[in-house]
């Protein structure tokens, strides 16, 4: 499974929508402002999430997005697959996929896929990993949803 910036931003934005949809659909403009992500980029991501039946949208005044299913039923793996899949049938085209290291890369892909499939949006919202990683990301950056998680999710 590809774990790229598209998937990371999609997770951040989807968590924001899940957290803020108690009173109704969440406009992407609000997500863009809170998370410091381009509105046009969010529109692209949410079109993919909608096609994968992870979110539903409503138009007009008071319109926006909400999860299609309860947050406990949406896995982070589904979110990544919705926006990162290449459609070629392979999770990742590793250079030199034949040879002695191919089983290593396949095993890594399997672990990533299994881990992301085991984590729900509700798990992330509940802070399931806060005890394991109390300071946030490996670089220590964790400012919380209100300060825009996207700033910490950028790849080096």
Phi and psi in degrees as a GROMACS rama.xvg file:
@    title "Ramachandran Plot"
@    xaxis  label "Phi"
@    yaxis  label "Psi"
@TYPE xy
-77.7163  130.163  UNK-2
-118.155  90.6273  UNK-3
-118.835  -175.164  UNK-4
-66.4628  -32.4265  UNK-5
-58.1882  -47.2002  UNK-6
-65.096  -39.9801  UNK-7
-63.1509  -46.1388  UNK-8
-65.3148  -37.6404  UNK-9
-63.022  -41.6461  UNK-10
-63.925  -46.8927  UNK-11
-57.7736  -47.5553  UNK-12
-68.3447  -38.4244  UNK-13
-67.4766  -38.1798  UNK-14
-63.4554  -41.8656  UNK-15
-59.7187  -46.6651  UNK-16
-61.1219  -45.7116  UNK-17
-61.2024  -40.0801  UNK-18
-70.6092  -27.412  UNK-19
-110.449  10.6443  UNK-20
-98.9787  14.3988  UNK-21
-60.9074  -37.1897  UNK-22
-99.0542  -1.91438  UNK-23
149.87  -178.147  UNK-24
-58.2827  147.639  UNK-25
-103.97  120.048  UNK-26
-66.8549  138.671  UNK-27
-63.1795  -27.1494  UNK-28
-61.0476  -37.5098  UNK-29
-68.6076  -41.0458  UNK-30
-61.8961  -45.5401  UNK-31
-57.5298  -42.9059  UNK-32
-67.4179  -47.6046  UNK-33
-64.6841  -40.8121  UNK-34
-98.2831  -1.78989  UNK-35
58.5507  45.3337  UNK-36
-119.184  139.967  UNK-37
-56.4141  134.335  UNK-38
-61.7663  -41.4083  UNK-39
-64.8409  -35.5499  UNK-40
-66.4957  -43.5171  UNK-41
-61.2524  -39.9142  UNK-42
-60.5362  -40.428  UNK-43
-64.3893  -46.9865  UNK-44
-62.4588  -43.7241  UNK-45
-71.9592  -25.4591  UNK-46
-63.7344  -40.9714  UNK-47
-68.1115  -41.8732  UNK-48
-64.157  -36.9088  UNK-49
-67.5791  -43.6299  UNK-50
-62.3851  -27.9501  UNK-51
-89.7064  7.9544  UNK-52
60.3743  34.4895  UNK-53
-95.8628  -27.5351  UNK-54
-132.08  158.507  UNK-55
-123.065  149.982  UNK-56
-119.253  155.871  UNK-57
-133.332  142.744  UNK-58
-97.6508  169.022  UNK-59
85.642  -175.018  UNK-60
-59.3084  133.275  UNK-61
79.6056  9.04932  UNK-62
-82.9294  172.361  UNK-63
157.699  -150.319  UNK-64
-123.667  153.093  UNK-65
-148.286  162.863  UNK-66
-66.4103  144.915  UNK-67
-78.2104  -29.2161  UNK-68
-123.973  166.204  UNK-69
-57.9228  147.787  UNK-70
-58.5704  -28.318  UNK-71
-71.9786  -15.4545  UNK-72
-102.136  2.96107  UNK-73
-110.733  116.937  UNK-74
-88.528  151.706  UNK-75
-63.792  -32.3838  UNK-76
-59.437  -40.3909  UNK-77
-61.1725  -39.7221  UNK-78
-63.9165  -47.6501  UNK-79
-61.7065  -44.547  UNK-80
-60.7446  -36.9865  UNK-81
-62.7726  -34.4887  UNK-82
-111.316  -16.6257  UNK-83
-108.053  -19.067  UNK-84
-60.8722  142.255  UNK-85
-90.716  -20.1096  UNK-86
82.0077  6.30043  UNK-87
-92.987  3.49873  UNK-88
89.2548  -10.835  UNK-89
-114.061  139.331  UNK-90
-67.3478  -41.2518  UNK-91
-151.117  135.802  UNK-92
-94.0468  87.9245  UNK-93
-74.7001  136.913  UNK-94
-61.6897  139.083  UNK-95
64.7591  39.3505  UNK-96
-64.2023  -15.4961  UNK-97
-93.2164  153.675  UNK-98
110.884  -170.047  UNK-99
-66.3721  -28.3256  UNK-100
-91.5683  -6.66044  UNK-101
-59.4737  -37.8337  UNK-102
-69.173  -30.3289  UNK-103
-62.8542  -48.6876  UNK-104
-67.8295  -36.4824  UNK-105
-64.6549  -42.2409  UNK-106
-64.4734  -40.0823  UNK-107
-61.411  -47.3289  UNK-108
-57.8176  -42.2352  UNK-109
-62.6461  -42.9755  UNK-110
-63.8579  -44.0049  UNK-111
-62.4335  -48.4359  UNK-112
-59.3037  -46.5802  UNK-113
-64.6901  -41.8986  UNK-114
-62.8  -50.4746  UNK-115
-65.6543  -31.0592  UNK-116
-69.8306  -25.5301  UNK-117
-87.1692  -7.37636  UNK-118
-108.314  127.058  UNK-119
-98.7137  164.623  UNK-120
-58.1045  -39.7829  UNK-121
-62.1921  -37.8759  UNK-122
-59.8441  -45.2885  UNK-123
-66.0156  -44.2163  UNK-124
-62.4592  -32.2222  UNK-125
-81.9007  -2.91134  UNK-126
75.1992  30.859  UNK-127
-52.34  -31.8009  UNK-128
-99.897  3.19044  UNK-129
-63.7964  -34.6423  UNK-130
-71.9063  -33.0734  UNK-131
-77.091  -41.372  UNK-132
-125.586  71.9473  UNK-133
-62.9913  -22.8728  UNK-134
-100.418  14.8106  UNK-135
85.6558  -138.196  UNK-136
-64.6497  166.187  UNK-137
-56.2436  -28.0049  UNK-138
-85.3219  3.70871  UNK-139
85.1984  1.50104  UNK-140
-86.7736  118.733  UNK-141
-158.921  99.0658  UNK-142
-101.542  -9.22315  UNK-143
91.4642  165.345  UNK-144
-60.5779  -39.811  UNK-145
-64.005  -28.1678  UNK-146
-95.6035  5.34253  UNK-147
85.2381  92.4233  UNK-148
-63.6368  -22.9663  UNK-149
-60.0146  -30.7256  UNK-150
-62.8277  -31.3428  UNK-151
-88.6155  -15.0105  UNK-152
-89.8125  -4.54538  UNK-153
-63.4656  139.463  UNK-154
-81.8998  147.554  UNK-155
